[in-house]
Protein backbone atom coordinates (compact mmCIF):
# COMPACT_ATOMS: atom_id res chain seq x y z
CA UNK A 1 0.00 0.00 0.00
CA UNK A 2 1.21 3.51 -0.82
CA UNK A 3 1.83 6.07 1.91
CA UNK A 4 -0.99 8.24 3.25
CA UNK A 5 0.24 11.22 1.21
CA UNK A 6 -0.49 9.25 -1.96
CA UNK A 7 -3.41 7.06 -0.92
CA UNK A 8 -6.81 8.27 0.30
CA UNK A 9 -7.68 6.27 3.42
CA UNK A 10 -11.30 5.75 4.43
CA UNK A 11 -12.45 4.46 7.80
CA UNK A 12 -15.90 2.88 7.85
CA UNK A 13 -17.53 2.28 11.22
CA UNK A 14 -20.83 0.46 11.69
CA UNK A 15 -22.14 -0.78 15.05
CA UNK A 16 -25.43 -2.24 13.89
CA UNK A 17 -26.26 -5.60 12.35
CA UNK A 18 -25.05 -7.81 9.55
CA UNK A 19 -26.99 -6.48 6.54
CA UNK A 20 -26.21 -2.81 7.24
CA UNK A 21 -22.54 -3.60 7.80
CA UNK A 22 -22.31 -5.53 4.53
CA UNK A 23 -24.13 -2.86 2.53
CA UNK A 24 -22.00 0.00 3.82
CA UNK A 25 -18.79 -2.03 3.58
CA UNK A 26 -19.35 -2.96 -0.06
CA UNK A 27 -20.43 0.47 -1.30
CA UNK A 28 -17.60 2.18 0.60
CA UNK A 29 -15.05 -0.35 -0.71
CA UNK A 30 -16.30 0.10 -4.25
CA UNK A 31 -15.89 3.86 -3.92
CA UNK A 32 -12.44 3.52 -2.33
CA UNK A 33 -11.30 1.33 -5.24
CA UNK A 34 -12.51 3.91 -7.75
CA UNK A 35 -10.13 6.50 -6.28
CA UNK A 36 -7.29 4.00 -5.63
CA UNK A 37 -7.86 4.33 -1.90
CA UNK A 38 -7.59 2.10 1.15
CA UNK A 39 -10.57 1.13 3.31
CA UNK A 40 -10.21 0.36 7.02
CA UNK A 41 -13.40 -1.31 8.25
CA UNK A 42 -13.96 -0.78 11.96
CA UNK A 43 -16.06 -3.78 13.07
CA UNK A 44 -17.12 -3.29 16.71
CA UNK A 45 -19.35 -5.54 18.76
CA UNK A 46 -23.02 -5.09 17.97
CA UNK A 47 -24.80 -2.11 19.53
CA UNK A 48 -25.99 -2.74 23.06
CA UNK A 49 -29.40 -4.35 23.32
CA UNK A 50 -32.27 -1.94 23.92
CA UNK A 51 -34.54 -2.87 26.84
CA UNK A 52 -32.46 -6.07 27.17
CA UNK A 53 -34.36 -7.66 24.28
CA UNK A 54 -31.30 -9.18 22.56
CA UNK A 55 -28.69 -11.44 24.07
CA UNK A 56 -24.98 -10.76 23.77
CA UNK A 57 -23.07 -12.64 21.11
CA UNK A 58 -19.60 -12.89 19.60
CA UNK A 59 -19.63 -10.53 16.61
CA UNK A 60 -16.29 -10.86 14.83
CA UNK A 61 -15.62 -10.35 11.10
CA UNK A 62 -13.56 -13.57 11.25
CA UNK A 63 -16.86 -15.48 11.54
CA UNK A 64 -17.81 -14.21 8.07
CA UNK A 65 -14.59 -13.51 6.19
CA UNK A 66 -11.30 -15.39 5.79
CA UNK A 67 -9.11 -12.63 7.23
CA UNK A 68 -5.97 -14.71 6.72
CA UNK A 69 -6.60 -14.87 2.98
CA UNK A 70 -7.21 -11.14 2.84
CA UNK A 71 -3.92 -10.38 4.61
CA UNK A 72 -1.93 -12.84 2.47
CA UNK A 73 -3.32 -11.61 -0.87
CA UNK A 74 -3.33 -8.38 -2.86
CA UNK A 75 -6.50 -7.45 -0.99
CA UNK A 76 -4.31 -6.28 1.90
CA UNK A 77 -3.52 -3.20 -0.20
CA UNK A 78 -7.23 -2.35 -0.47
CA UNK A 79 -9.02 -3.30 2.71
CA UNK A 80 -8.44 -4.22 6.36
CA UNK A 81 -10.72 -5.07 9.26
CA UNK A 82 -10.22 -3.56 12.72
CA UNK A 83 -12.14 -5.28 15.51
CA UNK A 84 -13.45 -3.49 18.58
CA UNK A 85 -14.80 0.01 18.97
CA UNK A 86 -12.10 2.51 18.08
CA UNK A 87 -14.45 5.47 18.39
CA UNK A 88 -12.87 6.90 21.53
CA UNK A 89 -9.21 5.99 21.32
CA UNK A 90 -6.25 7.93 19.97
CA UNK A 91 -6.04 5.97 16.71
CA UNK A 92 -9.49 7.15 15.67
CA UNK A 93 -9.01 10.68 17.00
CA UNK A 94 -6.16 11.48 14.62
CA UNK A 95 -8.43 11.28 11.56
CA UNK A 96 -10.17 14.53 10.52
CA UNK A 97 -13.84 14.45 11.63
CA UNK A 98 -15.28 14.92 8.13
CA UNK A 99 -18.10 12.72 6.88
CA UNK A 100 -17.74 11.17 3.46
CA UNK A 101 -21.14 12.48 2.39
CA UNK A 102 -20.07 16.05 3.25
CA UNK A 103 -16.67 15.76 1.59
CA UNK A 104 -18.07 14.60 -1.75
CA UNK A 105 -21.35 16.48 -1.88
CA UNK A 106 -20.03 18.75 -4.65
CA UNK A 107 -18.00 16.07 -6.42
CA UNK A 108 -20.32 14.56 -8.99
CA UNK A 109 -17.71 12.98 -11.23
CA UNK A 110 -15.10 10.34 -10.76
CA UNK A 111 -12.47 12.71 -12.13
CA UNK A 112 -13.20 15.19 -9.33
CA UNK A 113 -13.01 12.51 -6.67
CA UNK A 114 -9.66 11.16 -7.86
CA UNK A 115 -7.99 14.41 -6.82
CA UNK A 116 -8.62 13.59 -3.15
CA UNK A 117 -5.74 13.00 -0.76
CA UNK A 118 -5.73 12.43 2.97
CA UNK A 119 -7.70 10.36 5.43
CA UNK A 120 -11.38 10.54 6.26
CA UNK A 121 -13.96 9.05 8.62
CA UNK A 122 -17.27 7.82 7.29
CA UNK A 123 -20.29 6.24 8.91
CA UNK A 124 -22.11 6.57 5.62
CA UNK A 125 -21.34 5.41 2.08
CA UNK A 126 -21.17 6.98 -1.34
CA UNK A 127 -23.48 5.12 -3.71
CA UNK A 128 -22.62 6.37 -7.19
CA UNK A 129 -21.55 9.32 -9.28
CA UNK A 130 -23.99 11.07 -11.60
CA UNK A 131 -22.30 9.55 -14.63
CA UNK A 132 -22.83 5.97 -13.43
CA UNK A 133 -25.82 3.71 -14.07
CA UNK A 134 -27.41 2.19 -10.97
CA UNK A 135 -27.62 -1.37 -12.30
CA UNK A 136 -23.91 -1.29 -13.20
CA UNK A 137 -23.05 -0.09 -9.69
CA UNK A 138 -25.13 -2.89 -8.15
CA UNK A 139 -23.42 -5.43 -10.41
CA UNK A 140 -20.01 -4.20 -9.21
CA UNK A 141 -21.11 -4.47 -5.59
CA UNK A 142 -22.27 -8.07 -6.13
CA UNK A 143 -18.89 -8.92 -7.67
CA UNK A 144 -17.07 -7.42 -4.69
CA UNK A 145 -19.25 -9.43 -2.31
CA UNK A 146 -18.32 -12.64 -4.14
CA UNK A 147 -14.67 -11.56 -4.29
CA UNK A 148 -14.26 -11.21 -0.51
CA UNK A 149 -13.07 -14.61 0.76
CA UNK A 150 -15.49 -16.19 3.23
CA UNK A 151 -14.68 -18.15 6.37
CA UNK A 152 -14.01 -21.86 5.56
CA UNK A 153 -16.35 -22.94 8.37
CA UNK A 154 -19.09 -20.72 7.02
CA UNK A 155 -18.63 -22.05 3.47
CA UNK A 156 -19.13 -25.59 4.80
CA UNK A 157 -22.42 -24.55 6.42
CA UNK A 158 -23.58 -22.89 3.18
CA UNK A 159 -22.64 -25.94 1.09
CA UNK A 160 -24.48 -28.25 3.49
CA UNK A 161 -27.57 -26.03 3.38
CA UNK A 162 -27.63 -26.04 -0.42
CA UNK A 163 -27.43 -29.85 -0.40
CA UNK A 164 -30.36 -29.97 2.03
CA UNK A 165 -32.49 -27.61 -0.05
CA UNK A 166 -31.64 -29.14 -3.42
CA UNK A 167 -31.37 -27.53 -6.83
CA UNK A 168 -35.04 -26.76 -7.50
CA UNK A 169 -36.20 -23.13 -7.40
CA UNK A 170 -37.81 -21.90 -4.20
CA UNK A 171 -39.56 -18.85 -2.81
CA UNK A 172 -38.32 -17.47 0.51
CA UNK A 173 -40.87 -16.27 3.05
CA UNK A 174 -39.10 -13.83 5.38
CA UNK A 175 -41.03 -12.86 8.50
CA UNK A 176 -39.46 -10.07 10.58
CA UNK A 177 -40.42 -9.86 14.24
CA UNK A 178 -37.65 -10.51 16.82
CA UNK A 179 -36.61 -7.46 18.80
CA UNK A 180 -39.15 -5.05 17.26
CA UNK A 181 -42.23 -6.29 19.18
CA UNK A 182 -39.96 -7.22 22.10
CA UNK A 183 -38.77 -3.63 22.53
CA UNK A 184 -42.29 -2.20 22.25
CA UNK A 185 -43.64 -4.70 24.75
CA UNK A 186 -40.80 -3.93 27.14
CA UNK A 187 -41.68 -0.23 26.83
CA UNK A 188 -45.37 -0.76 27.67
CA UNK A 189 -45.00 0.13 31.34
CA UNK A 190 -43.49 3.50 30.39
CA UNK A 191 -46.23 4.08 27.83
CA UNK A 192 -48.89 3.32 30.44
CA UNK A 193 -47.24 5.93 32.66
CA UNK A 194 -47.56 8.50 29.88
CA UNK A 195 -44.03 8.30 28.41
CA UNK A 196 -43.07 7.31 24.86
CA UNK A 197 -39.27 7.18 24.84
CA UNK A 198 -37.26 8.02 21.70
CA UNK A 199 -36.25 4.35 21.49
CA UNK A 200 -39.85 3.13 21.58
CA UNK A 201 -40.90 5.79 19.07
CA UNK A 202 -38.12 4.71 16.70
CA UNK A 203 -39.14 1.07 17.04
CA UNK A 204 -42.75 1.99 16.28
CA UNK A 205 -41.51 3.35 12.96
CA UNK A 206 -39.48 0.14 12.40
CA UNK A 207 -42.67 -1.82 13.13
CA UNK A 208 -44.50 0.09 10.39
CA UNK A 209 -42.28 -0.89 7.47
CA UNK A 210 -40.42 -3.96 8.74
CA UNK A 211 -43.30 -6.05 10.10
CA UNK A 212 -46.80 -6.90 8.90
CA UNK A 213 -49.84 -8.92 9.98
CA UNK A 214 -49.75 -12.53 8.82
CA UNK A 215 -52.54 -12.08 6.27
CA UNK A 216 -50.52 -9.49 4.32
CA UNK A 217 -48.29 -12.39 3.18
CA UNK A 218 -51.03 -14.74 2.03
CA UNK A 219 -51.56 -13.59 -1.57
CA UNK A 220 -47.89 -13.92 -2.51
CA UNK A 221 -47.53 -17.27 -0.72
CA UNK A 222 -50.54 -18.65 -2.60
CA UNK A 223 -49.17 -17.33 -5.89
CA UNK A 224 -45.89 -19.18 -5.27
CA UNK A 225 -47.73 -22.39 -4.36
CA UNK A 226 -49.93 -22.12 -7.48
CA UNK A 227 -46.75 -21.77 -9.57
CA UNK A 228 -45.39 -24.99 -8.06
CA UNK A 229 -42.58 -23.47 -6.01
CA UNK A 230 -41.59 -24.57 -2.55
CA UNK A 231 -41.90 -21.87 0.11
CA UNK A 232 -39.03 -21.78 2.60
CA UNK A 233 -39.74 -19.98 5.88
CA UNK A 234 -37.09 -17.73 7.47
CA UNK A 235 -37.57 -15.59 10.55
CA UNK A 236 -35.92 -14.06 13.61
CA UNK A 237 -38.95 -15.49 15.46
CA UNK A 238 -38.74 -19.06 14.12
CA UNK A 239 -41.59 -20.36 16.28
CA UNK A 240 -44.05 -18.41 14.09
CA UNK A 241 -43.67 -21.00 11.33
CA UNK A 242 -46.51 -22.86 13.08
CA UNK A 243 -49.03 -20.27 11.87
CA UNK A 244 -48.11 -20.85 8.22
CA UNK A 245 -47.84 -24.62 8.67
CA UNK A 246 -51.38 -24.65 10.08
CA UNK A 247 -52.69 -22.69 7.11
CA UNK A 248 -50.66 -24.20 4.25
CA UNK A 249 -49.77 -27.58 5.73
CA UNK A 250 -47.16 -29.37 3.55
CA UNK A 251 -46.31 -26.39 1.34
CA UNK A 252 -44.12 -24.58 3.89
CA UNK A 253 -40.54 -25.73 4.54
CA UNK A 254 -39.14 -24.66 7.91
CA UNK A 255 -35.80 -23.32 6.68
CA UNK A 256 -35.15 -21.70 10.06
CA UNK A 257 -34.09 -25.19 11.18
CA UNK A 258 -31.39 -25.39 8.50
CA UNK A 259 -28.07 -24.71 10.19
CA UNK A 260 -29.58 -25.05 13.67
CA UNK A 261 -26.33 -26.70 14.77
CA UNK A 262 -24.28 -23.57 13.99
CA UNK A 263 -22.68 -22.31 17.19
CA UNK A 264 -22.41 -18.60 16.35
CA UNK A 265 -25.64 -16.63 15.70
CA UNK A 266 -23.78 -14.30 13.30
CA UNK A 267 -22.92 -17.26 11.05
CA UNK A 268 -26.51 -18.53 11.20
CA UNK A 269 -27.69 -15.04 10.19
CA UNK A 270 -25.26 -15.02 7.26
CA UNK A 271 -26.49 -18.46 6.17
CA UNK A 272 -30.11 -17.26 6.17
CA UNK A 273 -29.00 -14.10 4.38
CA UNK A 274 -27.33 -16.18 1.65
CA UNK A 275 -30.31 -18.51 1.22
CA UNK A 276 -32.70 -15.56 0.94
CA UNK A 277 -30.54 -14.01 -1.78
CA UNK A 278 -30.33 -17.25 -3.76
CA UNK A 279 -34.10 -17.78 -3.79
CA UNK A 280 -36.27 -17.06 -6.82
CA UNK A 281 -37.97 -14.31 -4.84
CA UNK A 282 -38.37 -13.13 -1.26
CA UNK A 283 -41.81 -12.45 0.19
CA UNK A 284 -41.26 -10.02 3.03
CA UNK A 285 -41.41 -6.53 4.41
CA UNK A 286 -39.10 -3.58 3.78
CA UNK A 287 -36.23 -4.83 5.94
CA UNK A 288 -32.56 -4.15 5.38
CA UNK A 289 -31.83 -7.85 5.81
CA UNK A 290 -34.10 -8.96 2.96
CA UNK A 291 -33.34 -5.96 0.74
CA UNK A 292 -29.56 -6.36 0.91
CA UNK A 293 -29.85 -10.15 0.52
CA UNK A 294 -31.82 -9.59 -2.69
CA UNK A 295 -29.36 -6.96 -3.90
CA UNK A 296 -26.36 -9.25 -3.42
CA UNK A 297 -27.99 -12.56 -4.31
CA UNK A 298 -30.15 -11.45 -7.22
CA UNK A 299 -33.55 -12.49 -5.85
CA UNK A 300 -36.71 -10.52 -6.56
CA UNK A 301 -38.20 -8.80 -3.49
CA UNK A 302 -42.01 -8.89 -3.19
CA UNK A 303 -42.73 -6.34 -0.45
CA UNK A 304 -45.88 -6.85 1.66
CA UNK A 305 -45.47 -3.74 3.82
CA UNK A 306 -48.72 -1.75 4.21
CA UNK A 307 -50.86 -4.06 2.09
CA UNK A 308 -53.94 -3.33 4.24
CA UNK A 309 -55.69 -0.20 5.47
CA UNK A 310 -54.37 1.97 8.28
CA UNK A 311 -57.20 0.79 10.54
CA UNK A 312 -56.30 -2.87 9.94
CA UNK A 313 -52.66 -2.16 10.75
CA UNK A 314 -53.54 -0.32 13.99
CA UNK A 315 -55.56 -3.34 15.14
CA UNK A 316 -52.44 -5.45 14.59
CA UNK A 317 -50.33 -2.95 16.57
CA UNK A 318 -52.58 -2.77 19.61
CA UNK A 319 -53.99 -6.31 19.69
CA UNK A 320 -50.99 -8.40 18.66
CA UNK A 321 -47.83 -6.36 19.20
CA UNK A 322 -48.95 -4.57 22.39
CA UNK A 323 -51.02 -7.61 23.40
CA UNK A 324 -54.24 -5.69 24.05
CA UNK A 325 -52.72 -3.71 26.89
CA UNK A 326 -54.42 -0.37 27.65
CA UNK A 327 -52.39 2.54 26.27
CA UNK A 328 -53.30 6.15 27.20
CA UNK A 329 -54.90 8.17 24.39
CA UNK A 330 -52.04 10.70 24.48
CA UNK A 331 -49.46 7.95 23.86
CA UNK A 332 -51.62 6.34 21.16
CA UNK A 333 -51.68 9.69 19.39
CA UNK A 334 -47.86 9.94 19.60
CA UNK A 335 -47.37 6.38 18.35
CA UNK A 336 -49.78 6.81 15.46
CA UNK A 337 -48.28 10.18 14.56
CA UNK A 338 -44.83 8.56 14.34
CA UNK A 339 -46.07 5.67 12.23
CA UNK A 340 -48.62 7.17 9.86
CA UNK A 341 -46.34 8.93 7.36
CA UNK A 342 -44.22 5.84 6.83
CA UNK A 343 -47.22 3.53 6.58
CA UNK A 344 -49.08 5.81 4.18
CA UNK A 345 -46.04 6.02 1.89
CA UNK A 346 -45.97 2.25 1.46
CA UNK A 347 -49.76 2.00 1.31
CA UNK A 348 -49.83 4.48 -1.59
CA UNK A 349 -47.11 2.46 -3.30
CA UNK A 350 -49.12 -0.77 -2.88
CA UNK A 351 -52.25 1.01 -4.18
CA UNK A 352 -50.39 2.18 -7.28
CA UNK A 353 -49.17 -1.38 -7.92
CA UNK A 354 -52.64 -2.80 -7.32
CA UNK A 355 -51.47 -5.19 -4.58
CA UNK A 356 -53.52 -3.95 -1.63
CA UNK A 357 -55.83 -6.39 0.10
C-alpha positions as CSV (number, residue, x, y, z in Angstrom):
1,X,0.0,0.0,0.0
2,X,1.2,3.5,-0.8
3,X,1.8,6.1,1.9
4,X,-1.0,8.2,3.3
5,X,0.2,11.2,1.2
6,X,-0.5,9.2,-2.0
7,X,-3.4,7.1,-0.9
8,X,-6.8,8.3,0.3
9,X,-7.7,6.3,3.4
10,X,-11.3,5.8,4.4
11,X,-12.5,4.5,7.8
12,X,-15.9,2.9,7.8
13,X,-17.5,2.3,11.2
14,X,-20.8,0.5,11.7
15,X,-22.1,-0.8,15.0
16,X,-25.4,-2.2,13.9
17,X,-26.3,-5.6,12.4
18,X,-25.1,-7.8,9.6
19,X,-27.0,-6.5,6.5
20,X,-26.2,-2.8,7.2
21,X,-22.5,-3.6,7.8
22,X,-22.3,-5.5,4.5
23,X,-24.1,-2.9,2.5
24,X,-22.0,0.0,3.8
25,X,-18.8,-2.0,3.6
26,X,-19.3,-3.0,-0.1
27,X,-20.4,0.5,-1.3
28,X,-17.6,2.2,0.6
29,X,-15.1,-0.3,-0.7
30,X,-16.3,0.1,-4.3
31,X,-15.9,3.9,-3.9
32,X,-12.4,3.5,-2.3
33,X,-11.3,1.3,-5.2
34,X,-12.5,3.9,-7.8
35,X,-10.1,6.5,-6.3
36,X,-7.3,4.0,-5.6
37,X,-7.9,4.3,-1.9
38,X,-7.6,2.1,1.1
39,X,-10.6,1.1,3.3
40,X,-10.2,0.4,7.0
41,X,-13.4,-1.3,8.3
42,X,-14.0,-0.8,12.0
43,X,-16.1,-3.8,13.1
44,X,-17.1,-3.3,16.7
45,X,-19.3,-5.5,18.8
46,X,-23.0,-5.1,18.0
47,X,-24.8,-2.1,19.5
48,X,-26.0,-2.7,23.1
49,X,-29.4,-4.4,23.3
50,X,-32.3,-1.9,23.9
51,X,-34.5,-2.9,26.8
52,X,-32.5,-6.1,27.2
53,X,-34.4,-7.7,24.3
54,X,-31.3,-9.2,22.6
55,X,-28.7,-11.4,24.1
56,X,-25.0,-10.8,23.8
57,X,-23.1,-12.6,21.1
58,X,-19.6,-12.9,19.6
59,X,-19.6,-10.5,16.6
60,X,-16.3,-10.9,14.8
61,X,-15.6,-10.4,11.1
62,X,-13.6,-13.6,11.3
63,X,-16.9,-15.5,11.5
64,X,-17.8,-14.2,8.1
65,X,-14.6,-13.5,6.2
66,X,-11.3,-15.4,5.8
67,X,-9.1,-12.6,7.2
68,X,-6.0,-14.7,6.7
69,X,-6.6,-14.9,3.0
70,X,-7.2,-11.1,2.8
71,X,-3.9,-10.4,4.6
72,X,-1.9,-12.8,2.5
73,X,-3.3,-11.6,-0.9
74,X,-3.3,-8.4,-2.9
75,X,-6.5,-7.4,-1.0
76,X,-4.3,-6.3,1.9
77,X,-3.5,-3.2,-0.2
78,X,-7.2,-2.4,-0.5
79,X,-9.0,-3.3,2.7
80,X,-8.4,-4.2,6.4
81,X,-10.7,-5.1,9.3
82,X,-10.2,-3.6,12.7
83,X,-12.1,-5.3,15.5
84,X,-13.4,-3.5,18.6
85,X,-14.8,0.0,19.0
86,X,-12.1,2.5,18.1
87,X,-14.5,5.5,18.4
88,X,-12.9,6.9,21.5
89,X,-9.2,6.0,21.3
90,X,-6.2,7.9,20.0
91,X,-6.0,6.0,16.7
92,X,-9.5,7.1,15.7
93,X,-9.0,10.7,17.0
94,X,-6.2,11.5,14.6
95,X,-8.4,11.3,11.6
96,X,-10.2,14.5,10.5
97,X,-13.8,14.5,11.6
98,X,-15.3,14.9,8.1
99,X,-18.1,12.7,6.9
100,X,-17.7,11.2,3.5
101,X,-21.1,12.5,2.4
102,X,-20.1,16.0,3.3
103,X,-16.7,15.8,1.6
104,X,-18.1,14.6,-1.7
105,X,-21.4,16.5,-1.9
106,X,-20.0,18.8,-4.7
107,X,-18.0,16.1,-6.4
108,X,-20.3,14.6,-9.0
109,X,-17.7,13.0,-11.2
110,X,-15.1,10.3,-10.8
111,X,-12.5,12.7,-12.1
112,X,-13.2,15.2,-9.3
113,X,-13.0,12.5,-6.7
114,X,-9.7,11.2,-7.9
115,X,-8.0,14.4,-6.8
116,X,-8.6,13.6,-3.1
117,X,-5.7,13.0,-0.8
118,X,-5.7,12.4,3.0
119,X,-7.7,10.4,5.4
120,X,-11.4,10.5,6.3
121,X,-14.0,9.1,8.6
122,X,-17.3,7.8,7.3
123,X,-20.3,6.2,8.9
124,X,-22.1,6.6,5.6
125,X,-21.3,5.4,2.1
126,X,-21.2,7.0,-1.3
127,X,-23.5,5.1,-3.7
128,X,-22.6,6.4,-7.2
129,X,-21.6,9.3,-9.3
130,X,-24.0,11.1,-11.6
131,X,-22.3,9.6,-14.6
132,X,-22.8,6.0,-13.4
133,X,-25.8,3.7,-14.1
134,X,-27.4,2.2,-11.0
135,X,-27.6,-1.4,-12.3
136,X,-23.9,-1.3,-13.2
137,X,-23.0,-0.1,-9.7
138,X,-25.1,-2.9,-8.1
139,X,-23.4,-5.4,-10.4
140,X,-20.0,-4.2,-9.2
141,X,-21.1,-4.5,-5.6
142,X,-22.3,-8.1,-6.1
143,X,-18.9,-8.9,-7.7
144,X,-17.1,-7.4,-4.7
145,X,-19.3,-9.4,-2.3
146,X,-18.3,-12.6,-4.1
147,X,-14.7,-11.6,-4.3
148,X,-14.3,-11.2,-0.5
149,X,-13.1,-14.6,0.8
150,X,-15.5,-16.2,3.2
151,X,-14.7,-18.2,6.4
152,X,-14.0,-21.9,5.6
153,X,-16.4,-22.9,8.4
154,X,-19.1,-20.7,7.0
155,X,-18.6,-22.0,3.5
156,X,-19.1,-25.6,4.8
157,X,-22.4,-24.6,6.4
158,X,-23.6,-22.9,3.2
159,X,-22.6,-25.9,1.1
160,X,-24.5,-28.3,3.5
161,X,-27.6,-26.0,3.4
162,X,-27.6,-26.0,-0.4
163,X,-27.4,-29.8,-0.4
164,X,-30.4,-30.0,2.0
165,X,-32.5,-27.6,-0.1
166,X,-31.6,-29.1,-3.4
167,X,-31.4,-27.5,-6.8
168,X,-35.0,-26.8,-7.5
169,X,-36.2,-23.1,-7.4
170,X,-37.8,-21.9,-4.2
171,X,-39.6,-18.9,-2.8
172,X,-38.3,-17.5,0.5
173,X,-40.9,-16.3,3.1
174,X,-39.1,-13.8,5.4
175,X,-41.0,-12.9,8.5
176,X,-39.5,-10.1,10.6
177,X,-40.4,-9.9,14.2
178,X,-37.7,-10.5,16.8
179,X,-36.6,-7.5,18.8
180,X,-39.2,-5.0,17.3
181,X,-42.2,-6.3,19.2
182,X,-40.0,-7.2,22.1
183,X,-38.8,-3.6,22.5
184,X,-42.3,-2.2,22.2
185,X,-43.6,-4.7,24.7
186,X,-40.8,-3.9,27.1
187,X,-41.7,-0.2,26.8
188,X,-45.4,-0.8,27.7
189,X,-45.0,0.1,31.3
190,X,-43.5,3.5,30.4
191,X,-46.2,4.1,27.8
192,X,-48.9,3.3,30.4
193,X,-47.2,5.9,32.7
194,X,-47.6,8.5,29.9
195,X,-44.0,8.3,28.4
196,X,-43.1,7.3,24.9
197,X,-39.3,7.2,24.8
198,X,-37.3,8.0,21.7
199,X,-36.2,4.4,21.5
200,X,-39.9,3.1,21.6
201,X,-40.9,5.8,19.1
202,X,-38.1,4.7,16.7
203,X,-39.1,1.1,17.0
204,X,-42.8,2.0,16.3
205,X,-41.5,3.4,13.0
206,X,-39.5,0.1,12.4
207,X,-42.7,-1.8,13.1
208,X,-44.5,0.1,10.4
209,X,-42.3,-0.9,7.5
210,X,-40.4,-4.0,8.7
211,X,-43.3,-6.1,10.1
212,X,-46.8,-6.9,8.9
213,X,-49.8,-8.9,10.0
214,X,-49.8,-12.5,8.8
215,X,-52.5,-12.1,6.3
216,X,-50.5,-9.5,4.3
217,X,-48.3,-12.4,3.2
218,X,-51.0,-14.7,2.0
219,X,-51.6,-13.6,-1.6
220,X,-47.9,-13.9,-2.5
221,X,-47.5,-17.3,-0.7
222,X,-50.5,-18.6,-2.6
223,X,-49.2,-17.3,-5.9
224,X,-45.9,-19.2,-5.3
225,X,-47.7,-22.4,-4.4
226,X,-49.9,-22.1,-7.5
227,X,-46.8,-21.8,-9.6
228,X,-45.4,-25.0,-8.1
229,X,-42.6,-23.5,-6.0
230,X,-41.6,-24.6,-2.5
231,X,-41.9,-21.9,0.1
232,X,-39.0,-21.8,2.6
233,X,-39.7,-20.0,5.9
234,X,-37.1,-17.7,7.5
235,X,-37.6,-15.6,10.6
236,X,-35.9,-14.1,13.6
237,X,-38.9,-15.5,15.5
238,X,-38.7,-19.1,14.1
239,X,-41.6,-20.4,16.3
240,X,-44.1,-18.4,14.1
241,X,-43.7,-21.0,11.3
242,X,-46.5,-22.9,13.1
243,X,-49.0,-20.3,11.9
244,X,-48.1,-20.9,8.2
245,X,-47.8,-24.6,8.7
246,X,-51.4,-24.7,10.1
247,X,-52.7,-22.7,7.1
248,X,-50.7,-24.2,4.3
249,X,-49.8,-27.6,5.7
250,X,-47.2,-29.4,3.5
251,X,-46.3,-26.4,1.3
252,X,-44.1,-24.6,3.9
253,X,-40.5,-25.7,4.5
254,X,-39.1,-24.7,7.9
255,X,-35.8,-23.3,6.7
256,X,-35.2,-21.7,10.1
257,X,-34.1,-25.2,11.2
258,X,-31.4,-25.4,8.5
259,X,-28.1,-24.7,10.2
260,X,-29.6,-25.1,13.7
261,X,-26.3,-26.7,14.8
262,X,-24.3,-23.6,14.0
263,X,-22.7,-22.3,17.2
264,X,-22.4,-18.6,16.4
265,X,-25.6,-16.6,15.7
266,X,-23.8,-14.3,13.3
267,X,-22.9,-17.3,11.1
268,X,-26.5,-18.5,11.2
269,X,-27.7,-15.0,10.2
270,X,-25.3,-15.0,7.3
271,X,-26.5,-18.5,6.2
272,X,-30.1,-17.3,6.2
273,X,-29.0,-14.1,4.4
274,X,-27.3,-16.2,1.7
275,X,-30.3,-18.5,1.2
276,X,-32.7,-15.6,0.9
277,X,-30.5,-14.0,-1.8
278,X,-30.3,-17.3,-3.8
279,X,-34.1,-17.8,-3.8
280,X,-36.3,-17.1,-6.8
281,X,-38.0,-14.3,-4.8
282,X,-38.4,-13.1,-1.3
283,X,-41.8,-12.4,0.2
284,X,-41.3,-10.0,3.0
285,X,-41.4,-6.5,4.4
286,X,-39.1,-3.6,3.8
287,X,-36.2,-4.8,5.9
288,X,-32.6,-4.1,5.4
289,X,-31.8,-7.9,5.8
290,X,-34.1,-9.0,3.0
291,X,-33.3,-6.0,0.7
292,X,-29.6,-6.4,0.9
293,X,-29.8,-10.2,0.5
294,X,-31.8,-9.6,-2.7
295,X,-29.4,-7.0,-3.9
296,X,-26.4,-9.3,-3.4
297,X,-28.0,-12.6,-4.3
298,X,-30.2,-11.5,-7.2
299,X,-33.6,-12.5,-5.8
300,X,-36.7,-10.5,-6.6
301,X,-38.2,-8.8,-3.5
302,X,-42.0,-8.9,-3.2
303,X,-42.7,-6.3,-0.4
304,X,-45.9,-6.9,1.7
305,X,-45.5,-3.7,3.8
306,X,-48.7,-1.7,4.2
307,X,-50.9,-4.1,2.1
308,X,-53.9,-3.3,4.2
309,X,-55.7,-0.2,5.5
310,X,-54.4,2.0,8.3
311,X,-57.2,0.8,10.5
312,X,-56.3,-2.9,9.9
313,X,-52.7,-2.2,10.8
314,X,-53.5,-0.3,14.0
315,X,-55.6,-3.3,15.1
316,X,-52.4,-5.5,14.6
317,X,-50.3,-3.0,16.6
318,X,-52.6,-2.8,19.6
319,X,-54.0,-6.3,19.7
320,X,-51.0,-8.4,18.7
321,X,-47.8,-6.4,19.2
322,X,-48.9,-4.6,22.4
323,X,-51.0,-7.6,23.4
324,X,-54.2,-5.7,24.0
325,X,-52.7,-3.7,26.9
326,X,-54.4,-0.4,27.6
327,X,-52.4,2.5,26.3
328,X,-53.3,6.1,27.2
329,X,-54.9,8.2,24.4
330,X,-52.0,10.7,24.5
331,X,-49.5,8.0,23.9
332,X,-51.6,6.3,21.2
333,X,-51.7,9.7,19.4
334,X,-47.9,9.9,19.6
335,X,-47.4,6.4,18.3
336,X,-49.8,6.8,15.5
337,X,-48.3,10.2,14.6
338,X,-44.8,8.6,14.3
339,X,-46.1,5.7,12.2
340,X,-48.6,7.2,9.9
341,X,-46.3,8.9,7.4
342,X,-44.2,5.8,6.8
343,X,-47.2,3.5,6.6
344,X,-49.1,5.8,4.2
345,X,-46.0,6.0,1.9
346,X,-46.0,2.3,1.5
347,X,-49.8,2.0,1.3
348,X,-49.8,4.5,-1.6
349,X,-47.1,2.5,-3.3
350,X,-49.1,-0.8,-2.9
351,X,-52.2,1.0,-4.2
352,X,-50.4,2.2,-7.3
353,X,-49.2,-1.4,-7.9
354,X,-52.6,-2.8,-7.3
355,X,-51.5,-5.2,-4.6
356,X,-53.5,-3.9,-1.6
357,X,-55.8,-6.4,0.1
